[in-house]
Amino acid sequence: MFERHPFYQNHIAIDVLRGVAALLVLFSHADAYNLVQPGILSPYRGYAGEIGVYLFFIMSGYLIWVSANRTLERPGGLYEYAVHRATRIMPLYYAALAFGILVFPFLSPFQQNLNFYTIFRNITFTQTLNPSAARSINPVLWTITLEVLFYILVPFLHKLRGYFFVVVGIAIFTSWYASQYPGAMFSPFLRLFFLFVIGMAFANFTLIPKPLFFWSAVAVAVIMSMDRWSSMSVSIAWSVVIFSGVAAYRRYETTLLWRVLAFFGLISYSLYIWHYMLIEMVGPITSEASIRNPALSAVLFTAFCALFSWISYQLIEKPGQTTLRQWCLDWRKRRQVQLRT
């Protein structure tokens, strides 16, 4: 059911997965104000958002573990790892957070919970550890807390890479702990930590699913859906289906559909960060027109989000991952030279 393959080298397929995840989250929220009307799929829109988020976590586990394997064993690897993670997530996060605090309240009727405490929580990436602050400014930022906690944990877990069964054991224990103590501070992260570990396992053993695994996963997901398992269980099953399907059929990465999805994958972080605020800004103005022309509304709003996110990628994300990242890495080299002299 599996084969050895460095899947991280299939850049288009990786971006396809990111794109699918981002679009699922977008469409799960964009039925607000009738911007994207799901029609007969409306009862299942909540699943789309969950599947997208869980797919993001699996992908993060896979890619961050690959990054850790590449950097942490080198001299100065921990610093390089930290720079890569910080420049990947912080520039856009803080730009969007500043917009959410200073500009968004004047452009949308969305009810925020703006005060010193919630702002401090969002600045320090700890908003999700307190339910009152988790969705206080930009509701989708709750997942970033879990990402940052995972980034912090990876260097410690990497020490156990030769004993990966221990990592699996930790994931099982943390899931049990979160189910027993749902109100504990770190329970939101511990409850979903095993999703990161799924991705880590594929990366650790350089394995990817074959078509047989994909179709088996489809069968399991269909049975779970029809048998009315919990929404979390069903969403996890379908996120595994999407991951295994793209990995198993990566040879189609030259098709037009895959390239379109890969484009959304390129801008997926920006699309994820901005889409909720865009919905709340555009929706109240266009809701009546959206009802009259649902197909046109869906196309135009999706295109608008894509354009906005592409500009965000070009002006904020890309410079952070290139210019700022290189400056931080060069600063350490200059500092080491100064210390030697």
C-alpha positions in Angstrom: 0.0 0.0 0.0 3.0 2.3 0.4 6.2 3.0 -1.5 9.4 4.8 -0.7 9.5 8.2 -2.4 10.7 11.7 -1.4 7.3 13.2 -2.0 8.5 16.7 -0.9 10.4 16.9 -4.2 7.1 16.9 -6.0 6.6 20.6 -5.6 3.5 20.9 -7.8 1.7 18.1 -5.9 2.6 19.7 -2.6 1.1 23.0 -3.7 -2.0 21.1 -5.0 -2.6 19.8 -1.5 -2.1 23.3 0.0 -4.5 24.7 -2.6 -7.2 22.1 -2.0 -7.0 22.7 1.7 -7.2 26.5 1.4 -10.1 26.3 -1.1 -12.0 24.0 1.2 -11.7 26.4 4.1 -12.6 29.4 1.8 -15.8 27.7 0.5 -16.8 26.6 4.0 -16.9 30.2 5.1 -17.9 32.0 1.9 -21.6 30.8 2.0 -21.9 33.8 4.4 -23.7 36.6 2.6 -24.3 34.1 -0.2 -20.9 34.8 -1.8 -20.4 31.2 -2.7 -23.6 29.2 -2.5 -22.9 25.4 -2.1 -26.5 24.4 -3.1 -27.1 20.7 -2.4 -23.8 20.5 -0.6 -24.8 23.1 1.9 -25.4 20.6 4.8 -21.8 19.5 4.4 -20.1 22.8 4.3 -18.8 22.4 7.8 -17.0 19.2 6.8 -15.2 21.2 4.1 -13.6 23.6 6.6 -12.6 20.8 9.0 -11.2 18.7 6.2 -9.2 21.7 4.9 -7.8 22.5 8.4 -6.9 18.8 9.1 -5.2 18.5 5.7 -3.2 21.6 6.5 -2.0 20.0 9.8 -1.0 16.7 8.1 0.9 18.7 5.4 2.6 20.8 8.1 3.7 17.7 9.9 5.1 16.2 6.7 6.9 19.4 5.5 8.2 20.6 8.8 9.7 17.2 9.6 11.4 17.2 6.3 12.8 20.7 7.1 13.9 19.5 10.5 15.8 16.6 9.0 17.5 18.9 6.5 18.5 21.6 9.0 18.8 20.5 12.6 21.7 18.2 12.1 23.9 20.9 10.7 26.0 23.3 12.8 23.8 26.2 13.6 20.8 24.1 12.4 18.5 25.1 15.2 19.0 28.8 14.4 18.4 28.1 10.7 15.3 26.1 11.5 13.9 28.9 13.7 14.6 31.5 11.0 12.9 29.4 8.3 9.8 29.0 10.5 9.7 32.6 11.7 10.1 34.1 8.3 7.6 31.8 6.8 4.8 32.6 9.2 5.4 35.9 11.0 5.6 38.7 8.4 2.2 37.9 6.9 0.7 37.1 10.3 1.6 40.4 11.8 0.7 42.4 8.7 -2.8 40.8 8.7 -3.1 41.2 12.5 -2.3 44.9 12.3 -4.9 45.2 9.5 -7.4 43.3 11.6 -6.9 45.7 14.6 -6.4 49.0 12.9 -8.4 48.9 9.6 -10.8 46.0 9.6 -13.2 47.4 12.2 -13.9 50.4 10.0 -14.7 48.3 6.9 -16.9 45.6 8.4 -19.8 45.1 10.8 -18.1 42.0 12.2 -18.1 42.0 16.0 -14.6 41.7 17.2 -13.5 41.5 20.8 -10.7 44.1 20.8 -9.0 44.8 24.1 -5.4 44.8 25.4 -5.7 41.2 26.5 -6.9 39.7 23.3 -4.5 41.8 21.2 -1.6 40.6 23.5 -2.8 37.0 23.1 -2.8 37.3 19.3 0.6 39.0 19.2 2.1 36.2 21.2 0.4 33.4 19.3 -1.4 32.2 22.4 -5.0 33.2 21.6 -6.2 29.6 21.1 -5.1 28.6 24.6 -7.9 30.8 26.0 -11.3 30.3 24.4 -12.3 33.9 25.1 -9.4 35.1 22.8 -9.3 32.4 20.2 -11.5 34.0 17.6 -11.4 37.6 19.0 -9.9 39.5 16.0 -9.6 37.2 13.0 -11.4 33.9 13.7 -9.2 31.8 11.4 -6.0 32.7 13.4 -6.8 30.0 16.0 -4.9 27.4 13.9 -1.7 29.5 13.9 -1.3 28.9 17.6 -1.3 25.2 17.0 1.2 25.6 14.2 3.6 27.6 16.4 3.4 25.1 19.2 4.2 22.3 16.7 7.2 24.3 15.4 8.5 24.7 19.0 8.0 21.0 19.7 9.7 19.7 16.6 13.4 20.1 17.7 12.7 18.1 20.8 10.8 15.4 18.9 13.5 15.3 16.3 15.8 13.8 19.0 13.5 10.8 18.9 13.5 10.3 15.1 15.3 7.0 15.5 12.6 5.8 17.9 9.6 7.1 16.1 7.3 4.7 17.9 7.9 6.9 21.0 6.6 9.9 19.0 3.5 7.8 18.1 3.1 6.9 21.7 3.2 10.6 22.7 0.6 11.4 20.1 -1.7 8.7 21.5 -1.2 9.8 25.1 -1.8 13.5 24.3 -5.0 12.7 22.4 -6.2 10.7 25.4 -5.2 13.5 27.8 -7.0 16.1 25.7 -10.2 14.0 25.7 -10.0 13.5 29.5 -9.2 17.2 30.2 -10.8 19.3 27.4 -10.5 22.4 29.5 -6.8 22.2 30.0 -4.6 25.0 28.6 -2.9 23.0 25.9 -5.8 20.6 25.1 -6.7 22.4 21.8 -3.2 21.5 20.5 -2.9 18.1 22.1 -6.3 17.0 20.7 -5.0 17.5 17.2 -1.3 16.7 17.6 -1.7 13.3 16.1 -2.6 14.9 12.7 0.9 16.4 12.6 2.3 13.0 13.5 0.5 11.4 10.6 2.4 13.7 8.3 5.6 13.3 10.3 5.4 9.5 9.9 5.2 9.7 6.1 8.3 12.0 6.1 10.2 10.0 8.7 10.0 6.8 6.7 10.1 8.5 3.2 6.8 6.8 2.4 3.8 7.8 0.3 0.6 5.9 -0.3 0.0 3.9 -3.5 -3.4 3.9 -5.3 -4.5 0.8 -3.4 -4.2 2.7 -0.1 -6.1 5.7 -1.6 -9.0 3.6 -2.7 -9.1 1.7 0.6 -9.1 5.1 2.4 -12.0 6.2 0.1 -14.0 3.1 1.1 -13.3 3.7 4.8 -14.3 7.4 4.6 -17.5 6.5 2.7 -18.5 3.9 5.3 -17.7 6.3 8.2 -19.8 9.0 6.5 -22.7 6.8 5.9 -22.5 5.3 9.4 -22.7 8.9 10.8 -19.4 8.9 12.7 -18.4 12.1 14.4 -17.7 15.1 12.2 -14.1 15.1 13.4 -13.6 11.4 12.5 -15.2 11.8 9.1 -13.2 14.9 8.3 -9.9 13.3 9.3 -10.8 10.3 7.1 -11.4 12.5 4.1 -8.3 14.6 4.7 -6.3 11.3 4.6 -8.1 10.5 1.3 -7.1 13.8 -0.3 -3.5 13.5 0.9 -3.1 9.9 -0.3 -4.9 10.6 -3.6 -2.6 13.5 -4.6 0.4 11.5 -3.5 -0.6 8.3 -5.3 -1.6 10.1 -8.5 1.2 12.7 -8.6 2.0 11.9 -12.2 -1.0 14.1 -13.2 0.8 17.2 -12.0 1.2 18.5 -15.6 -2.6 18.8 -16.1 -4.3 22.1 -16.2 -6.5 21.3 -13.1 -3.4 20.5 -11.0 -1.6 23.6 -12.1 -4.6 25.8 -11.2 -4.8 24.1 -7.8 -1.0 24.5 -7.4 -1.5 28.3 -8.0 -3.9 28.4 -5.1 -1.4 26.3 -3.1 1.3 29.0 -3.8 -0.9 31.7 -2.3 -2.6 29.3 0.3 -1.2 31.0 3.4 -2.3 34.4 2.3 -5.7 33.1 1.1 -6.2 31.4 4.5 -5.1 34.5 6.5 -7.2 37.0 4.6 -10.3 35.3 3.3 -12.4 35.6 6.5 -11.9 39.4 6.6 -12.5 39.7 2.9 -15.8 37.8 3.3 -16.9 40.2 6.1 -15.9 43.3 4.1 -17.4 42.3 0.8 -20.3 40.2 1.8 -22.6 42.9 3.3 -22.2 45.1 0.2 -22.9 42.4 -2.4 -25.3 40.0 -0.6 -28.4 40.9 -2.7 -26.5 40.7 -6.0 -25.0 37.4 -4.9 -28.5 35.9 -4.5 -29.6 37.0 -7.9 -26.4 35.7 -9.7 -24.9 32.9 -7.5 -22.6 31.4 -10.1 -21.2 34.8 -11.1 -20.8 35.7 -7.4 -18.9 32.6 -6.7 -16.5 33.1 -9.6 -15.9 36.8 -9.0 -15.4 36.4 -5.2 -13.0 33.5 -5.6 -11.1 35.5 -8.2 -11.0 38.5 -6.0 -9.7 36.5 -3.1 -7.1 34.9 -5.4 -5.9 38.3 -6.7 -5.8 39.8 -3.2 -3.8 36.8 -1.9 -1.4 36.9 -4.8 -0.6 40.5 -4.1 -0.2 39.7 -0.5 2.1 36.8 -1.4 4.2 39.0 -3.7 4.5 42.0 -1.3 4.7 40.2 2.1 5.1 36.5 2.0 7.8 36.2 -0.7 10.1 38.9 0.6 9.8 37.3 4.0 10.9 33.9 2.7 13.7 35.4 0.6 15.1 38.8 1.5 14.3 38.7 5.2 15.3 35.1 5.6 18.6 35.6 3.9 19.3 38.7 6.0 18.7 36.8 9.2 21.0 33.9 8.1 23.7 36.4 7.0 23.4 38.3 10.3 24.4 35.1 12.2 27.4 34.6 9.9 28.5 38.2 10.4 28.1 37.9 14.1 30.2 34.7 14.2 33.0 36.5 12.2 32.9 39.4 14.7 33.2 37.1 17.7 36.2 35.4 16.2 38.0 38.7 15.5 
